């Protein structure tokens, strides 16, 4: 049996683990570019608290907010240009705290700061680019997800929205893998129910499709079978009661493992169609996955009967 694994070098998981951030940054640099989403982190005081603790370690913090929406070519180019003006280099670091879109933006910007040389990120994208390659090491990224869904904190690509033609394409390179990841389920407590539901279904769909993938290995299937149990009830609980600590921990753990699995096994029908649908209709990605998953399972059932039995037990053991 031959297979390769792609995993970040350092991962910390647990309630309150964001307290590690000052040390993680200080071990790598004395200047960090902080990329966050819209208003939620600022409104709940987390953003200012993190900045204060970083500055307490004599780390220079340069703030940079994203829209929180799925990153576009234009946004990646604009934020990259802003960091280049600040003379950002691979000796600095980017601390990305936010949902999957924020982390994707940070990963793309980290690569473009050192590779753009006057070019747009579009030239580097799969499918629509000119074939330009990332030849220089990106600015190191420390990723801190605030939603439990995409798993992008442990993948080597960033999904970027393209306006013409309307599509979503990836910027991809092994060097784009974050150097450190902090998964703190407490940061997901402020997620509204709609975001909790959509991101949670994204994670569950990723675990299922990674498990069924033709590129799945014993290792990736182990990740999926570890991540799936309890997710159905936990997602319902987190949706109804956002302060439910156990539910938030289960979903954050599931999202992390889904990212590790998909990075090594790929995905399937539901995700492929969801990406195209989202580019045209702008429906939230997790919602599209939730709608398409039953159809994808129906199509795959005949070819994956044995795997379906294992999935059923992992998802709802009391009914299997």
Secondary structure in CASP SS format (residue, H / E / C, confidence):
PFRMAT SS
TARGET T0000
AUTHOR 0000-0000-0000
METHOD secondary structure of the structure
MODEL  1
X C 1.00
X C 1.00
X C 1.00
X C 1.00
X C 1.00
X C 1.00
X C 1.00
X C 1.00
X C 1.00
X C 1.00
X E 1.00
X E 1.00
X E 1.00
X C 1.00
X C 1.00
X C 1.00
X H 1.00
X H 1.00
X H 1.00
X H 1.00
X H 1.00
X H 1.00
X H 1.00
X H 1.00
X H 1.00
X H 1.00
X C 1.00
X C 1.00
X C 1.00
X C 1.00
X E 1.00
X E 1.00
X E 1.00
X E 1.00
X E 1.00
X E 1.00
X C 1.00
X C 1.00
X C 1.00
X H 1.00
X H 1.00
X H 1.00
X H 1.00
X C 1.00
X C 1.00
X H 1.00
X H 1.00
X H 1.00
X H 1.00
X H 1.00
X H 1.00
X H 1.00
X H 1.00
X H 1.00
X H 1.00
X C 1.00
X C 1.00
X C 1.00
X C 1.00
X E 1.00
X E 1.00
X E 1.00
X E 1.00
X E 1.00
X E 1.00
X C 1.00
X C 1.00
X C 1.00
X C 1.00
X C 1.00
X C 1.00
X E 1.00
X H 1.00
X H 1.00
X H 1.00
X H 1.00
X H 1.00
X H 1.00
X H 1.00
X H 1.00
X H 1.00
X H 1.00
X H 1.00
X H 1.00
X H 1.00
X C 1.00
X C 1.00
X C 1.00
X C 1.00
X C 1.00
X C 1.00
X C 1.00
X E 1.00
X E 1.00
X E 1.00
X E 1.00
X E 1.00
X E 1.00
X C 1.00
X H 1.00
X H 1.00
X H 1.00
X H 1.00
X H 1.00
X H 1.00
X H 1.00
X H 1.00
X H 1.00
X H 1.00
X H 1.00
X H 1.00
X H 1.00
X H 1.00
X H 1.00
X H 1.00
X C 1.00
X C 1.00
X C 1.00
X C 1.00
X C 1.00
X H 1.00
X H 1.00
X H 1.00
X H 1.00
X C 1.00
X C 1.00
X C 1.00
X C 1.00
X C 1.00
X C 1.00
X C 1.00
X C 1.00
X C 1.00
X C 1.00
X C 1.00
X C 1.00
X C 1.00
X C 1.00
X C 1.00
X E 1.00
X E 1.00
X E 1.00
X E 1.00
X E 1.00
X E 1.00
X C 1.00
X C 1.00
X C 1.00
X C 1.00
X C 1.00
X C 1.00
X H 1.00
X H 1.00
X H 1.00
X C 1.00
X C 1.00
X E 1.00
X E 1.00
X E 1.00
X E 1.00
X E 1.00
X E 1.00
X C 1.00
X C 1.00
X C 1.00
X C 1.00
X E 1.00
X E 1.00
X E 1.00
X E 1.00
X E 1.00
X E 1.00
X C 1.00
X H 1.00
X H 1.00
X H 1.00
X C 1.00
X C 1.00
X C 1.00
X E 1.00
X E 1.00
X E 1.00
X E 1.00
X C 1.00
X H 1.00
X H 1.00
X H 1.00
X H 1.00
X C 1.00
X C 1.00
X C 1.00
X C 1.00
X H 1.00
X H 1.00
X H 1.00
X H 1.00
X H 1.00
X H 1.00
X H 1.00
X H 1.00
X H 1.00
X H 1.00
X H 1.00
X H 1.00
X H 1.00
X H 1.00
X H 1.00
X H 1.00
X H 1.00
X H 1.00
X H 1.00
X H 1.00
X C 1.00
X C 1.00
X C 1.00
X C 1.00
X C 1.00
X H 1.00
X H 1.00
X H 1.00
X H 1.00
X H 1.00
X H 1.00
X H 1.00
X H 1.00
X H 1.00
X H 1.00
X H 1.00
X C 1.00
X C 1.00
X H 1.00
X H 1.00
X H 1.00
X H 1.00
X H 1.00
X H 1.00
X H 1.00
X H 1.00
X H 1.00
X H 1.00
X C 1.00
X C 1.00
X C 1.00
X C 1.00
X H 1.00
X H 1.00
X H 1.00
X H 1.00
X H 1.00
X H 1.00
X H 1.00
X H 1.00
X H 1.00
X H 1.00
X H 1.00
X H 1.00
X H 1.00
X H 1.00
X H 1.00
X H 1.00
X H 1.00
X H 1.00
X H 1.00
X H 1.00
X H 1.00
X C 1.00
X C 1.00
X C 1.00
X H 1.00
X H 1.00
X H 1.00
X H 1.00
X H 1.00
X H 1.00
X H 1.00
X H 1.00
X H 1.00
X H 1.00
X H 1.00
X H 1.00
X H 1.00
X C 1.00
X C 1.00
X C 1.00
X H 1.00
X H 1.00
X H 1.00
X H 1.00
X H 1.00
X H 1.00
X H 1.00
X H 1.00
X H 1.00
X H 1.00
X H 1.00
X H 1.00
X H 1.00
X H 1.00
X H 1.00
X H 1.00
X H 1.00
X C 1.00
X C 1.00
X C 1.00
X H 1.00
X H 1.00
X H 1.00
X H 1.00
X H 1.00
X H 1.00
X H 1.00
X H 1.00
X H 1.00
X H 1.00
X H 1.00
X C 1.00
X H 1.00
X H 1.00
X H 1.00
X C 1.00
END
